[in-house]
Amino acid sequence: MEISPLPRFLVTQPSRLLIKFATECVSAGFPSPADDYIDIDIDLNEYLIRHPISTFLLRVSGNSMIGAGIHNNDLLVVDRSIEPHPGHIVVAVLDGAFILKRLILKSGIPYLEADNSDYTSIDLRQYNDVQIWGVAIHSIHSLNLKHK
């Protein structure tokens, strides 16, 4: 799976984008009665990004993380300030190549593992230069809509 960074523009103050947010949850199981709800504004920047200076958007290419809900062409929100731990989905740089996988330990040995059984685990000891570039915190993808 390749990751390609999107252009990043230097902004002194993050812009705000307020969108109406219904406080009522939508049921994904049985329908619930449509009670009165209050709508409020939510800023997606504040909701998705806790550390603006260390946060990047990357475009996902490939299907190795489909089991984690990360699809081909998704926008990935990656925070470089988070310390990576086993179980985190990370963007790693292996000998200069970006890759997106889950960081795991097997008998104390670090591996990168796909969330798709078609892919094998990557033993990090096989690479000369290994960097955990950042931790994926959100994946944004369209539902039944094609991106351009």
matplotlib code that plots the C-alpha trace (Angstrom):
import matplotlib.pyplot as plt

x = [0.0, 1.5, 0.8, 1.1, 1.2, -1.2, 0.2, 0.4, 0.1, 1.5, -1.3, -0.7, -4.2, -6.3, -9.5, -12.8, -15.5, -18.8, -21.3, -24.7, -24.5, -27.6, -27.2, -29.4, -27.6, -28.8, -29.5, -27.7, -29.8, -33.5, -35.2, -35.6, -38.3, -37.5, -37.5, -36.8, -33.2, -31.1, -28.6, -25.4, -22.3, -19.3, -15.9, -14.4, -10.9, -11.3, -13.0, -10.5, -7.3, -5.9, -2.3, -2.5, 1.3, 2.0, -1.1, -1.0, -3.5, -2.4, -4.1, -4.3, -3.5, -4.4, -6.6, -4.3, -6.1, -9.7, -10.4, -9.7, -12.1, -9.4, -10.1, -8.3, -8.4, -9.4, -8.0, -6.0, -5.5, -2.0, -0.7, 3.1, 3.1, 1.4, 3.9, 3.2, 2.3, 1.4, -2.1, -1.8, -2.2, 0.9, 2.5, 6.0, 9.0, 10.9, 14.1, 12.6, 9.2, 5.9, 3.6, 0.4, 0.0, -0.8, 2.2, 2.3, 4.7, 5.2, 7.4, 8.8, 9.7, 8.1, 6.1, 3.8, 0.6, -2.1, -5.8, -6.4, -5.5, -4.2, -1.1, 1.7, 3.3, 6.4, 9.3, 10.9, 14.3, 14.6, 15.0, 18.1, 16.1, 12.8, 10.9, 7.4, 6.4, 3.0, -0.1, -3.3, -6.2, -9.0, -9.9, -12.2, -14.0, -17.1, -20.0, -21.1, -19.7, -16.8, -13.9, -12.2]
y = [0.0, 3.3, 6.6, 9.9, 13.1, 15.9, 19.4, 21.1, 24.9, 26.8, 28.4, 30.5, 29.9, 26.8, 27.9, 27.0, 25.1, 25.0, 22.3, 21.6, 18.6, 16.8, 15.8, 12.7, 9.5, 7.6, 3.9, 1.4, -1.4, -1.1, 2.3, 4.6, 7.2, 10.6, 12.7, 16.4, 17.1, 20.2, 21.0, 22.6, 23.6, 21.4, 22.4, 19.4, 20.7, 20.6, 17.2, 15.5, 17.3, 17.6, 18.6, 20.8, 21.4, 17.6, 16.5, 15.6, 14.3, 11.4, 9.7, 5.9, 3.6, -0.1, -2.4, -4.0, -2.2, -2.8, -4.8, -1.7, 0.3, 2.0, 1.9, 2.7, 6.4, 7.3, 10.4, 9.5, 11.8, 11.1, 12.6, 12.6, 13.6, 10.4, 7.8, 4.6, 1.5, -2.1, -2.1, 1.4, 1.8, 3.6, 5.1, 3.7, 4.5, 1.3, 2.0, 5.2, 3.8, 4.8, 2.0, 1.9, -1.1, -2.1, -2.2, -5.4, -7.4, -11.2, -12.6, -9.1, -8.6, -5.6, -6.4, -4.5, -6.3, -5.8, -5.9, -8.1, -11.8, -11.5, -9.7, -11.2, -9.6, -7.5, -8.3, -4.9, -6.6, -7.1, -3.4, -1.2, 2.0, 1.8, 4.9, 5.1, 8.3, 8.8, 7.3, 7.1, 8.6, 8.9, 7.6, 9.6, 8.0, 8.5, 6.1, 5.1, 8.2, 8.4, 10.8, 12.7]
z = [0.0, -1.0, 0.7, -1.2, 0.8, -0.2, -0.6, 2.8, 3.0, 5.9, 7.8, 10.9, 12.2, 11.3, 9.5, 11.1, 9.2, 11.2, 10.1, 11.7, 14.1, 15.3, 18.9, 18.4, 17.4, 14.4, 15.0, 12.9, 14.3, 15.0, 14.3, 17.2, 17.5, 16.0, 19.2, 19.1, 18.7, 19.0, 16.3, 17.2, 15.2, 15.1, 13.7, 11.8, 12.3, 16.1, 15.9, 13.6, 14.5, 18.0, 17.1, 13.9, 13.6, 13.6, 11.6, 7.9, 5.3, 3.2, 0.3, 0.6, -2.3, -2.0, 0.0, 2.6, 5.5, 4.3, 7.5, 9.5, 7.4, 5.4, 1.7, -1.5, -2.1, 1.4, 3.1, 6.1, 9.0, 10.5, 13.7, 14.0, 17.7, 18.9, 20.3, 18.3, 20.3, 19.3, 17.9, 16.3, 12.6, 11.5, 8.5, 8.4, 6.1, 5.2, 3.4, 2.0, 1.0, 2.8, 3.9, 6.0, 8.4, 12.0, 14.3, 16.3, 18.4, 18.0, 20.7, 21.3, 17.7, 15.9, 12.7, 10.4, 9.7, 7.1, 8.0, 4.9, 4.8, 1.3, 2.6, 4.8, 7.9, 7.4, 9.7, 10.4, 11.0, 7.2, 6.6, 7.1, 7.8, 9.6, 10.8, 12.2, 10.6, 12.3, 13.7, 11.7, 13.7, 11.1, 7.7, 5.6, 2.7, 0.6, 0.7, -2.7, -4.3, -6.7, -5.9, -8.6]

ax = plt.figure().add_subplot(projection="3d")
ax.plot(x, y, z, "-o")
ax.set_aspect("equal")
plt.show()
